[in-house]
């Protein structure tokens, strides 16, 4: 099955334009930290999706989003199977505080990661979803700004290509009806000592600020609670907080000193993106309790590879990936079977195993004319269950991890890839 059958193609940015493109990304798409070790994180290619494929991925993401939110609400109402999600015990004890959570009073942001695969199914399904980034998904500037920048640097034959939705615009619109007048600034919560986290929040904060919303940038422990309302305390100054955008993983908060009341995030009445309820779907062990819930999840069951508990004896029969329940950006994935019962026991209740799909590599030329194979992950954002843009990463290895490169996504209007000789 060719790349055209997947409706996706990688387009090279000309060598004499790549340096300008990379600088443009750094200064105008908030890619302040464009290196990982000795590698550039800004790819030399652009992802081109045909319109039919883009629509398919977005539709799937919307269906998955609705199923995910329904599961969250069922877990909050009953909380029974939630014990099997591998949550840190400090967080699990606080789940009853979610009882007043309402999706209508918050902004729910997710990113579903899709991969082109070699289909083994009779229905010819040629994409698989590996996970949902439910708690603090990144890639907002790469979704909202980078595609428009990249379009300037590729040839005129791609003039009818267009960026997808803007994640920043969809988040801003979702907050619009929730922030009370004179309630205070929107607080962008992140690990303030890390430039790669700050660039995400600075981009979104600037987007809000340019549209008339007061913003502030804070660490999690800069937020204090008065009842169920939030105030920011930075350098001894107090100010009201009318909204929260959190880009700090919830499970990291348990490591703060006891003097910091991170539990206030759970039942606060401040509109949040994302509310701590998002931690339930962040766990990669969620598929293990699907059959214990009343919520039907047909799209999850169709698109996610088989998932099991690491202690399952059937793991000897096929190839499995071992994943930490709260691993992020591909961290900690082990792509081999354990060699002994003792090793299996290492992967306790906070791990999961997933059948490895066969990633479909995509051929792409470099500036010397040599063709190399790349593996692609296309993330589809949703905001309150509606499509909200694409964020893609590309790697020469099947596992897309922190070494992968960010690559912009453009959508081809009114054509299918493979029907035009130039494409």
KOLSE-276000 format. One line per field, with one value per residue (C-alpha): residue in one letter; x, y, z; chain. Coordinates in steps of 0.02 Angstrom, whole numbers, plus 32768, in hexadecimal, padded with zeros to 4 digits. Layout:
<nodes>
aa = (A  ...);
u = (X  ...);
v = (Y  ...);
w = (Z  ...);
ch = (A  ...);
</nodes>
This chain:
<nodes>
aa = (X  X  X  X  X  X  X  X  X  X  X  X  X  X  X  X  X  X  X  X  X  X  X  X  X  X  X  X  X  X  X  X  X  X  X  X  X  X  X  X  X  X  X  X  X  X  X  X  X  X  X  X  X  X  X  X  X  X  X  X  X  X  X  X  X  X  X  X  X  X  X  X  X  X  X  X  X  X  X  X  X  X  X  X  X  X  X  X  X  X  X  X  X  X  X  X  X  X  X  X  X  X  X  X  X  X  X  X  X  X  X  X  X  X  X  X  X  X  X  X  X  X  X  X  X  X  X  X  X  X  X  X  X  X  X  X  X  X  X  X  X  X  X  X  X  X  X  X  X  X  X  X  X  X  X  X  X  X  X  X  X  X  X  X  X  X  X  X  X  X  X  X  X  X  X  X  X  X  X  X  X  X  X  X  X  X  X  X  X  X  X  X  X  X  X  X  X  X  X  X  X  X  X  X  X  X  X  X  X  X  X  X  X  X  X  X  X  X  X  X  X  X  X  X  X  X  X  X  X  X  X  X  X  X  X  X  X  X  X  X  X  X  X  X  X  X  X  X  X  X  X  X  X  X  X  X  X  X  X  X  X  X  X  X  X  X  X  X  X  X  X  X  X  X  X  X  X  X  X  X  X  X  X  X  X  X  X  X  X  X  X  X  X  X  X  X  X  X  X  X  X  X  X  X  X  X  X  X  X  X  X  X  X  X  X  X  X  X  X  X  X  X  X  X  X  X  X  X  X  X  X  X  X  X  X  X  X  X  X  X  X  X  X  X  X  X  X  X  X  X  X  X  X  X  X  X  X  X  X  X  X  X  X  X  X  X  X  X  X  X  X  X  X  X  X  X  X  X  X  X  X  X  X  X  X  X  X  X  X  X  X  X  X  X  X  X  X  X  X  X  X  X  X  X  X  X  X  X  X  X  X  X  X  X  X  X  X  X  X  X  X  X  X);
u = (8000  804D  8053  7FD0  7F58  7F6A  7F4A  7FED  8091  812F  8168  821B  823E  82C6  8374  8390  82F1  8300  836F  82F5  8264  82B8  82DB  8228  81EC  825C  8227  8173  8139  8186  8204  8282  82C9  82E5  8364  835E  840E  8468  83CC  835D  82A8  826C  8253  828A  81E6  812E  809F  801E  7F75  7EEE  7E46  7DF4  7E7A  7E78  7DBB  7DC8  7E48  7DE9  7D45  7D98  7DE3  7D38  7CEC  7D7C  7D6E  7CB6  7CD4  7D63  7CFF  7C70  7CE7  7D2E  7C83  7C54  7CF4  7CD8  7C27  7C5A  7D18  7D19  7D87  7DF4  7E62  7EA2  7EE5  7F8C  7F72  7FE8  7F94  7F93  7F2C  7EB9  7E89  7E51  7DDD  7D40  7D64  7D3C  7C84  7C4F  7CB5  7C54  7C99  7C26  7C81  7D30  7D94  7DC0  7E5B  7E9B  7F11  7EFC  7F99  7F7E  7FFF  7FFB  8003  800E  7F5F  7F41  7E86  7E06  7DBC  7E61  7E6E  7F14  7F24  7F31  7F28  7FB1  7F6E  7F14  7F78  7EEF  7F3D  7FB5  7FC8  8050  8069  7FF6  8065  8095  7FDD  7FAB  803D  80BF  8057  8039  80F3  8124  80B1  811D  81B4  816E  814F  80BF  8077  8039  7FE0  7F37  7F70  7F30  7F51  7ED4  7E78  7ED6  7EDF  7F00  7E65  7DF6  7E37  7E1F  7D6D  7D43  7D7B  7D18  7C73  7CBD  7D29  7CC6  7CDA  7D5B  7D86  7E3E  7EC2  7ED2  7F62  7FD4  801A  80BC  8169  81B3  8269  8256  825D  8200  816D  8175  8170  80CA  807C  80CA  807E  7FD1  7FDD  8010  7F7F  7F04  7F54  7F4E  7E93  7E70  7E81  7EF6  7F77  7FFA  807D  8092  80D2  804F  807C  8061  7FA7  7F52  7E9E  7E1B  7D8A  7D7C  7DBC  7E70  7EE8  7F98  8024  80C2  814B  80D3  804E  7F9E  7F28  7E89  7E89  7DF6  7E31  7EB9  7F1B  7F85  801F  8066  8042  7FCE  802F  80CA  8071  8079  8134  811C  813A  80A4  8096  8050  7F98  7F90  7EEC  7E92  7E9B  7E23  7D88  7DAC  7D22  7D99  7D82  7E16  7E6E  7E8A  7E2E  7E7D  7DF2  7E60  7ED9  7E5F  7E71  7F2B  7F4A  7F78  7F24  7E78  7E55  7E68  7DC5  7D5D  7CF5  7CD1  7C7F  7BD2  7C19  7C27  7CCE  7CC1  7D3D  7DBF  7DAB  7DBA  7E53  7EBE  7F2A  7F01  7F37  7F55  7F97  8052  802F  7FC8  800D  7FDA  8066  80D8  807A  8094  80FA  80CA  8103  8118  80DD  80D9  8028  805A  80EA  80EE  8139  8168  81D1  81F1  81A9  81FD  81EB  821A  81CA  8206  827B  8243  81B6  8223  8231  8174  815B  81C1  8130  80B7  8009  8047  8076  8016  8041  8002  800F  808C  8043  80AE  80D1  80C6  8165  8156  81DD  821E  82AE  8338  8396  8413  838A  839E  82FB  82E9  825A  8202  8180  80F4  8080  7FF0  7FA1  7EF0  7EB9  7E08  7DC0  7D1E  7D0C  7D22  7DB4  7E3A  7ED1  7F62  800D  8086  812F  81A1  8230  829F  826C  81BF  81B0  818A  81E1  8239  82BA  8237  8229  8195  814C  80BE  801F  7FCD  7F2B  7F19  7E75  7E06  7E87  7EBC  7F75  7FAB  7F36  7FAE  805A  80A7  806B);
v = (8000  80A6  814A  8188  8106  815B  8206  824C  8284  82DA  8374  83B3  8469  84A1  84A4  855B  8587  8514  8588  8619  85A6  8568  861B  864A  85B8  85ED  86A3  8699  85EB  85EE  8563  85AD  8503  84BA  8435  838D  8353  836D  8365  83EF  83DA  843B  83C0  83E7  83A7  83D4  8356  835F  830F  8301  8347  829D  825E  82FD  82F0  8239  8259  82EE  828D  81FD  8277  82C3  8217  81E3  8286  826D  81B9  81F4  827D  8205  8189  8213  8247  8194  817C  821E  81E8  813A  813E  8081  8040  80DD  8083  8018  80AE  80B0  8160  819D  8177  822F  8257  81C0  81F9  82A1  825D  8278  8333  8328  8307  83B7  83B6  83F1  83EC  847F  84EE  84C2  84B4  8401  83F3  834C  830F  8265  821D  81BF  8158  8115  8058  7FBD  7F79  7EC4  7ED8  7EA4  7F54  7F9D  8018  806E  80E3  80B8  8125  8108  8174  8211  829F  82CB  832F  83B1  8397  83FC  8437  84CE  8547  84BC  84A6  855C  85B9  8545  8506  85B7  85DD  853D  8561  85F8  8589  84FF  850A  8561  84B7  84AF  8557  8507  84B4  84FC  84E9  848D  84D6  8542  84F1  859B  85E7  8558  8562  861F  8610  858A  85F9  868C  8665  8622  86AD  871F  87DA  8827  877B  878F  8755  86AD  8652  85E9  8565  850E  84D7  8585  854E  84EE  854F  84C9  84D7  8594  85A5  8547  85B6  8657  8635  8615  86A2  871E  86E1  8704  87AB  87EE  87CB  882D  87A9  87D2  8749  8714  868B  8624  8584  8511  8549  8600  85DC  85E7  85BF  8628  85B2  856B  8607  8620  86B0  86C2  86ED  871D  8784  87AE  87F6  87AF  87B4  875A  86C9  86BE  8626  85A2  8553  84C8  8487  842C  8371  834F  82B9  8327  8392  830B  832B  83DE  8406  83EF  84AC  84B4  8486  8439  83E6  848B  846F  83DC  8436  84E9  854D  85A5  8573  8504  84B9  8432  840C  837E  830C  82F7  8289  81F6  81E6  820E  8162  80E4  8061  80A7  8020  7F9C  7FD6  7FF8  7F5C  7F8D  802F  804E  80C8  807E  80A0  805A  80D4  80B3  7FF8  800D  807E  8052  7FB4  7F2A  7F5D  7EEF  7EE6  7EBE  7E26  7DD2  7D27  7D3E  7DBC  7D2D  7D17  7DBD  7E5D  7EDD  7F8B  7FAC  805B  80B7  80EC  81A3  81A9  823E  8262  81AB  81A7  80FF  8091  7FE7  7F90  7EDF  7E51  7E2F  7D9A  7D54  7D52  7DBC  7E41  7E3E  7E67  7F05  7F4E  7F67  7FB3  8058  800A  7FCA  7F63  7F84  7F1C  7F6E  7FA5  7FA3  8059  8084  80E1  8172  8190  8241  828D  82F2  8383  830D  82AE  8217  81C9  819A  814C  81AB  817B  81F5  821F  8296  82DE  8320  839E  83AB  8436  840C  8378  83D9  83D2  8453  8439  83C6  83AE  8333  82E9  8282  8209  818D  810F  80C2  80FC  81B7  81FB  8298  8284  829C  833D  83B4  83BD  8430  83EB  8434  83F7  83E5  842C  83C8  8344  8299  8277  820A  8258  82E3  82B7  834B  8307);
w = (8000  7FCC  8029  7FAF  7FF5  809D  804F  8091  8046  8085  8022  802E  8055  7FD9  8023  7FFD  805E  80F5  815D  8147  816E  820E  8248  821F  828A  831A  831E  82E0  8312  83C0  839B  8414  843D  838F  83C1  841B  8442  839B  832F  82EC  831F  8286  81F7  8146  8100  8104  8119  808F  80B3  8031  8065  8075  80EB  8154  8165  8197  821F  8263  8267  82C3  8341  8364  8380  83F1  8451  8476  84AF  851E  8572  8592  85E5  8651  868D  86B5  8719  8777  87A3  87DF  87ED  880A  877B  8786  8803  8773  8711  876C  87AF  8836  88DB  890C  8871  8881  8931  88EB  8864  88CE  88C1  8807  882A  87F7  8757  86BF  860E  85E2  8660  8626  8586  8556  84E8  84A5  841E  83CC  837B  82D7  8278  81C4  81D6  816B  817B  81AA  81B9  8139  8139  80FC  818D  816F  8204  82BC  8357  83D8  8466  849C  84E6  8560  85ED  85A4  84E7  8493  83E0  83E6  8385  830C  82E8  82E3  8293  8247  81B2  8174  8182  8128  8096  8068  804B  7FDC  7F20  7EC6  7E96  7F4A  7F44  7F62  8004  80A6  8161  81CC  8260  82DD  8389  83D9  8388  83C0  8474  8479  8435  84B5  8545  8501  8555  85F7  863D  86B0  8699  8710  8758  8732  86B8  8663  86B7  8647  86BC  868B  86C4  86BA  86B5  8611  856E  850C  8585  858D  84CF  84CB  8550  850D  8463  84A7  8526  849E  8433  84C1  84EE  843C  843F  84DD  8566  85F6  8610  868F  868F  872C  8778  87C8  8878  884A  8856  8900  8929  897F  8990  88E2  888B  8855  8870  8830  88A8  884A  889F  892C  88BA  88B9  8827  87F9  877F  8708  86A6  86AB  861C  8666  860C  86A2  86AF  8740  8780  8795  8815  889B  88AA  88E7  89A0  8A11  8A24  8973  896A  88BB  88ED  88D2  8817  8828  8862  8830  87DD  8766  86AF  8686  85F0  8620  86C1  8729  86EA  8651  86B3  86A8  85EB  85F0  8639  85B2  8620  85F8  8573  85FA  864B  85AF  85C9  867E  8647  85FF  857F  84D1  847B  83C9  837D  8403  83E9  832D  832A  83C1  83B7  8435  84E4  857B  862B  8631  869F  8617  85E5  852E  8515  84E2  843E  83E6  83E5  8469  8498  8552  8581  8628  864E  8657  85DD  8567  84BB  84A9  8547  859A  850F  8508  8460  8491  84F1  85A2  85B0  8656  86D4  8745  86BF  86A2  875A  8742  86DF  876D  8771  8728  867F  85E8  8550  84A1  8405  8391  82EB  824E  8227  816E  813F  80C6  8044  8034  7FD5  8027  7FD7  7F85  7F2C  7F9C  7FD9  8090  80F0  817C  81FC  8220  82AF  828B  8327  8318  839C  83DB  8446  849F  842A  8387  830F  8334  82C4  829E  82EE  829F  82C6  8258  827C  8223  82A8  82C2  8376  8378  8413  8450  83C4  833D  82D9  82D2  8223  81E8  8199  80FE  80AF  7FF4  7FB3  7F3E  7F0E  7F47  7F59  7EC8  7E47  7E16  7DD1  7E2C  7ED2);
ch = (A  A  A  A  A  A  A  A  A  A  A  A  A  A  A  A  A  A  A  A  A  A  A  A  A  A  A  A  A  A  A  A  A  A  A  A  A  A  A  A  A  A  A  A  A  A  A  A  A  A  A  A  A  A  A  A  A  A  A  A  A  A  A  A  A  A  A  A  A  A  A  A  A  A  A  A  A  A  A  A  A  A  A  A  A  A  A  A  A  A  A  A  A  A  A  A  A  A  A  A  A  A  A  A  A  A  A  A  A  A  A  A  A  A  A  A  A  A  A  A  A  A  A  A  A  A  A  A  A  A  A  A  A  A  A  A  A  A  A  A  A  A  A  A  A  A  A  A  A  A  A  A  A  A  A  A  A  A  A  A  A  A  A  A  A  A  A  A  A  A  A  A  A  A  A  A  A  A  A  A  A  A  A  A  A  A  A  A  A  A  A  A  A  A  A  A  A  A  A  A  A  A  A  A  A  A  A  A  A  A  A  A  A  A  A  A  A  A  A  A  A  A  A  A  A  A  A  A  A  A  A  A  A  A  A  A  A  A  A  A  A  A  A  A  A  A  A  A  A  A  A  A  A  A  A  A  A  A  A  A  A  A  A  A  A  A  A  A  A  A  A  A  A  A  A  A  A  A  A  A  A  A  A  A  A  A  A  A  A  A  A  A  A  A  A  A  A  A  A  A  A  A  A  A  A  A  A  A  A  A  A  A  A  A  A  A  A  A  A  A  A  A  A  A  A  A  A  A  A  A  A  A  A  A  A  A  A  A  A  A  A  A  A  A  A  A  A  A  A  A  A  A  A  A  A  A  A  A  A  A  A  A  A  A  A  A  A  A  A  A  A  A  A  A  A  A  A  A  A  A  A  A  A  A  A  A  A  A  A  A  A  A  A  A  A  A  A  A  A  A  A  A  A  A  A  A  A  A  A  A  A  A  A  A  A  A  A  A  A  A  A  A  A);
</nodes>
